[in-house]
């Protein structure tokens, strides 16, 4: 199935550079990225099913170390509700 994806000029240049480094077409870099994202989410889902959601303190610590908002970190981890530590 063909698909059109619009990238910014900066994203296009980053994609072009990555494709050149890997020696593949830009479309292949995108396909690999999608496959990696799906695999990563599958692993996160299995971990969450087995162990439950990470504690809010851990989410906040991870967010701080990455310099991102704790709610964004929770979203990336697939946690639907993030509650700040008391």
Phi, psi and omega per residue, in radians:
X1 nan 2.281 3.100
X2 -1.439 2.596 -3.116
X3 -2.566 2.525 3.071
X4 -1.877 2.194 3.090
X5 -2.131 2.263 -3.137
X6 -1.726 2.208 3.105
X7 -2.004 2.683 2.996
X8 -1.215 2.935 3.098
X9 -1.067 -0.706 3.132
X10 -1.114 -0.775 3.124
X11 -1.107 -0.705 3.128
X12 -1.087 -0.743 3.128
X13 -1.149 -0.721 3.097
X14 -1.100 -0.719 3.113
X15 -1.121 -0.759 3.121
X16 -1.057 -0.783 3.132
X17 -1.116 -0.752 3.131
X18 -1.096 -0.757 3.125
X19 -1.071 -0.723 3.130
X20 -1.126 -0.743 3.133
X21 -1.090 -0.661 -3.121
X22 -1.505 -0.226 -3.124
X23 1.226 0.583 3.139
X24 -2.301 2.996 3.086
X25 -1.262 2.703 3.113
X26 -1.024 -0.653 3.121
X27 -1.059 -0.628 3.124
X28 -1.183 -0.660 3.085
X29 -1.076 -0.747 3.127
X30 -1.128 -0.787 3.123
X31 -1.037 -0.759 3.127
X32 -1.121 -0.691 3.137
X33 -1.122 -0.724 3.119
X34 -1.124 -0.793 3.135
X35 -1.080 -0.713 3.130
X36 -1.130 -0.732 3.133
X37 -1.095 -0.767 3.134
X38 -1.115 -0.756 3.121
X39 -1.103 -0.793 -3.133
X40 -1.064 -0.756 3.141
X41 -1.143 -0.641 3.093
X42 -1.077 -0.767 3.120
X43 -1.118 -0.793 3.116
X44 -1.039 -0.727 3.131
X45 -1.099 -0.745 3.130
X46 -1.152 -0.720 3.098
X47 -1.099 -0.769 -3.140
X48 -1.125 -0.696 3.103
X49 -1.114 -0.666 -3.106
X50 -1.372 -0.679 -2.997
X51 -1.998 -0.156 -3.065
X52 1.439 3.103 -3.120
X53 -1.231 2.557 3.091
X54 -1.168 2.629 3.103
X55 -1.067 2.621 -3.127
X56 -0.967 -0.652 -3.131
X57 -1.076 -0.689 3.131
X58 -1.189 -0.698 3.112
X59 -1.095 -0.783 -3.128
X60 -1.135 -0.683 3.113
X61 -1.143 -0.757 3.109
X62 -1.107 -0.752 3.135
X63 -1.079 -0.759 -3.138
X64 -1.098 -0.709 -3.121
X65 -1.202 -0.476 3.118
X66 -1.618 -0.173 -3.122
X67 1.236 0.597 3.121
X68 -2.160 2.891 3.121
X69 -1.167 2.408 3.131
X70 -0.991 -0.624 3.119
X71 -1.157 -0.613 3.087
X72 -1.188 -0.716 3.099
X73 -1.060 -0.759 3.113
X74 -1.067 -0.739 3.127
X75 -1.078 -0.769 3.132
X76 -1.104 -0.539 3.112
X77 -1.470 -0.069 3.136
X78 1.380 0.311 3.102
X79 -1.530 2.156 -3.037
X80 -1.368 -0.505 -3.135
X81 -2.273 2.116 3.082
X82 -1.883 2.219 3.094
X83 -2.039 2.221 -3.139
X84 -1.089 2.565 3.105
X85 -1.179 2.550 -3.128
X86 -1.452 nan nan
